[in-house]
Every structure is written in structure tokens, then in C-alpha cells.
């Protein structure tokens, strides 16, 4: 990736993570936002539907990117299980189309993946762990990882579990925003006490992704906190930081019937990042404070 104002295409720039990357990367890159519908002639954006190869090619020809970050995905696990044809189009064929265009133009690719490629039965998952997905969402993402590595050996694949942060943009998929709205309305929240995750805050994640893209790095990286919490405990700790009554967060002690299966303990071990760029892996408490206040 060129070191002088490279042109970066962020696909999925309207989402929670993608919008943060777009803002963060603007300091070092000429950023173009890849959106389902471009925001208008005055904005640096391009229309792109990753499920359509012609749309992906047209966007790439219009932008001619040096590098691409692909965050766009169908990430609702239950919806993926129910709408498998669409999930495959978005989560597998979408990355395939993008990887082919990166290959054609010689653009560097960073693909965001998920802990759902694992079944959550082990105590920890380092980067070289073999995928063992238990739901259709995880299977599509694992297949996308494989085809990207086959087409683009220099690509960067980043897996994370749960991204926390307050979004300034309403209507996107920020878990903390949704939690805050529910708690402020005085409504009860139920969260699994048997599912454990090691989250990362979006303010830490976004610059790390941009930095990784500019490094001479390739392969799979995990990003998450150094310890893990149950989703129930995470929600209670977030409630405290948000100034909401933690008693509104109630434990969900068993899976809800009819929902897609999920891993119970998807602890992603961050082994490569500290060695590559000296990244200090934050604790869960630090991630929670940063997610709400921006600092820890």
C-alpha cells in the first residue's frame, strides 16, 4: 500500500465499524465510502452492491483504490439461518467479488471476519485455530476467509467478537447505542450469562485496522480484550458506565428456542498484533470504559 495518501475504499462505510474506519482513515488516506447508495455528488462515496459482480467492478473502476477494507456483511445470525440464500450472496459471494477486483487492480484487501467461525467449545482460539462454525453465518464467513486467502495471499483477515462503542450516527448497528436506548426507556434487558466474549472498542479497533493495512502484514489476526466476560456481565458493566440501573439487565440462563446455535466461549487470543506493531491488548474493563467515554 503506497505510503503517500493512498486511495482507500471502505465497503460498508454506512455501518457502525465502517463509518468509524472512514473517519479515522481520512487522516492518512484519500477515503472513498462504499455504500449501497452513494451519498451524492458532493461526497466522496460510490454505490456498490457486493452481491452483484457488475456493481463491484463498476465501483472499482470508478475509484481505482490502492487498498480496500471490506466490513459489509449480513451479520444477524438468526436472519442468516432463516435466509440462507441471501446470507450466502452477501457473506460469501460478496467477498469473492471484492477479492477478484482487488486481484485485478492489485489493490490490498483487509477483510473483517468474526468469532462465529468457531464453535466456542475450547478455552481459547489463537489465530491458527481451524474454523469450526456451528451456524450458517459462521460457515459463510469461514468460506469467505478461505477464498480470500486463495485469491489474495497478501490479504489481511481480522476476526473480532463484539465491537463496543457509542455511534454519533443514529440507525446503525451499535450494540451500545441500542442498549443505552433500552435502559434509558426503563425497559429490561436480558443477556446470556453462559456466553463469554472478549470485546474490543471501536475507537481502538478502527485505527488498528488502518495501521494493519499499511503494514507489510498478511494472514489472520485476532483483536479483542485480554480477558473475557459473560454477555450478561458486559451488559451490566456497560449499564453502570452509561449511568443506567444495572438491575435492569437480567440474566438469560439458557438459549432461546428457535434461535440459531451460537458458541458459548469464543475467546479470541491476540498473539500476532503485539509482536507486529507492539499493540498492548486492553482488558475488558478498559474496553468498556473506552466504548462509553472514549478513554480508559
N, C-alpha and C positions, 0 to 999 in steps of 0.2 A: 504494500500500500504506500503510495507516494507520501513523503513527509511534508510537502508544502500544499496546504489547502486541498486535500483530496476531495473528490466529489463522492458523497456518501448517500446512498438511497436507503431510507428506513421504511421497510414494508410492514404495515401495521402501525403506522405513526399515530393513528387516532386512538389507540388503546392506552391503557394505564402505563405499561412499561415502555411502549413505543413512543409515546408523547414525551416521557421523561428523557429518553435517549435523544430524541430530536432536539430538545432544548440544550442538553448537556453537550452534545457533539458539535453544536454550532460554533463553539469557541475555537475548534481546531479544524473543522471540515466545512465544506460547502454542502449543506444538507438539503436534500430533497425528500419531502414527505410522500411516501407511497400510501394512497388512500383508495378505498373502493370508489369514491367520487372525489376528484380534485377540488380543492377549496376555492378555486377561482384564479383568474389570470394574474392577479397581483401577488399571489402566494407562491412559495417555492414548493409546489406539490404536483403530483402526477396521478392520474387514475390508473389503478391496477386491480385486476381480479385474478388472484393467483390460481384459481381453478381453471382458467382459460389460458392456454398456451399462447394464443394470438395476443391477448391483452398483456401478458407478461413481456412478450417480445416487443410490442409497441412501446411499453413503458421504458424498457431498457434502451431501445433505440433513441427515445426522446431524451433520456437522462445521460446515457453513456457513463455509468458510475465506475469509479475506481474500486469501490467497496460497497457491500450490501449487508445490512442487518435485517434478518427476517424474524419478526416477532408475531406476525399474523398467524392465528390458529383458531380452531374451534375447540375451546378448552373446557366447555361444560361437559363433565364426564358422563353425566346421566343422559344428556342430549346426544352425545356421541354414540352411546349404547343404543338409543332409540332410532337415530337417523344415521345409520352406518354408511350408507352410500354418500351422503353429503360429508360426513366426517372424513371419509377416505379421500374425497375430492380436495378438501381443504388441507388436511393434515399430512397426506402423503403425496398426492399428485401436485399440490401447490408447491411444496419444497422441491419436488422433482423438476417442475417447470423453471423455478428460480435457479436451481443449480445448473441446469442446462444453459441458461442465458449467461450466468456467471462464467461458465466454461467457455462459451462462445466469445465473450468480450474480454476474458482474462481478468474479471473482477474478483476481488477477495470476498469471501462469504463468512458471516457469523450467523449461526442458526441457534435459536433459543429452544431448548427442549425441557424435559420435565422429570421429576422423580417417579412419575407414573410408569416409566419404563421398567420399574422394579415391583416385585410383589410384596415388599415390606415385611418379609419373614426373617430377615437377618438383622443382626445388631447394628450393622453399618455397611454402607456401599461406597467403596472407593471408585475412582474413575475407570479402572479396568474391569469392573464387575460386568458380567454378561447380563443383558436385559432379560427380565422375566415378567412381562406385563400380565396383569390379571383383568384388564378391561380393554374395551375397543380403543378408547383414546390412547392408552399406553402403547397398544400394538401399532397404531398408525404413526405415533411419534418414533417408536423404535425402528420401524421400517424406513421412515424418513431419514433418520440418522444414518442408517446403513447405506442408502442410495446416495446420500450426500458424500459420505466418505469414499464411496466407489468412484463417483464422478469427479470429486474435488478433494484429493488427499491433503491439500493445504487448508481446507476449511476448518473453522473453529466451531465446535459444538459446545454449548453451555447449558448444563442442566441446573435447575433450581427447583425448590419445593414450593415455597409460599412467599410471595413478594408483598411486603407491607409498606404502606405509606399513604399519606393524605394527598389526594389529587386536587389541583386547582380547577380542573375541568369537570363539570357535572356530567353524569350519564355514562361514565366509562366503568371499567370492571375492577375498581379499587375495593378490596375487601374491607379496609379500614373505614373508608367513606360509608359503605353500606352498614357496617357495624355501628358507627357513630350515629347515623340517622335513626337506626332502630332503637338504640339505647336512649337517645335524646327524646324520642317519642314515648319513652316509658314502657316499651314493649320488651318482652322476654326473648332471650336468645338461647338456643340450645346448640351446644357444640360437643363433638365427640371427645370423651375422656380416654378413649382407647386408641386414638390415632395420634402418633407422635411425628413432629416435623421439626426441621431446623431452618427457620426462615431467614430471609435477607431483606433489608430495607431498600427501597427503590433508589434512594439517594446515594447509597453505596454501590448498588448494582450497576446503574447506568454508566457512570464514569469507568467502572471496571471493564464493561463490555467494549467501550470505545478504546480503552487502553489496550485490551487484548487484541483488538482488530489491528491496531497499529504496531503490535509486536510481531516478531518473527516466530509465531506460535501456530500450532496446528493440533487437531485432535480434540479430545473430550476434556472439559473442565467442569468441576462442581463448584457451586457458590452457595454458601449457607453459613449459618452460625456454628460456633464451635461446640455447642451443646444443643439439646432438643427439649421441647416441651410438648405436652398434650395440646391438642387444639382447644380444649376446654380451658386449660391454664393460660394459654396465649390470649384467648378472648378476655379472660378476667383481668390479666395484666394490662391489656390494651384499654379496657374499660377504666381502670384506675388512672392511666395516663391521660385519657380523654376527659376525665373529671365526671364520669358516669358511675352510677352504683354498680359495683361488681356483682351484687346479689342478683341482678337481672340476668346474668349469664348462668345458665343451668347445665348440668352435665347430661349429655346423651350417652347412655351406657351400652347401647347395642345398636347395630346397623338398622336402618330403616328399611322395612320390607319393600322390595321392588326397585331399589336403587342399585346402580352398578357397583360391583365389588371395588374395594379400594385397599391399598396397602396399609397396614397398621403402623409400621415403623420404618419410614422411608428416610433414614438418616444418611444424608449425602456428605461423605468425607471430602474435605477440600485439601487435597495433597499437592496438586500441581501449582496452584496460584502463589502460595508463599515462596516456593522455590524460584518461580519465573520472575515475579515482579515485587517480591518482598511484602506481599499482602498480609496484613495482620487480621486473622479471622476473628470477627466480633462475637461476643456472647449473645445469647437470646435477649438478655436484659438490655444490652446496648442497642440491638436491632430494634426492639420495641420502642425505646426512647427516641431513637433517630426517626423511626417511622412516624411518630406523632409530633415531635418537636424539632426534628431536623438535626439535633445534636445529641450526644450521649456523654 
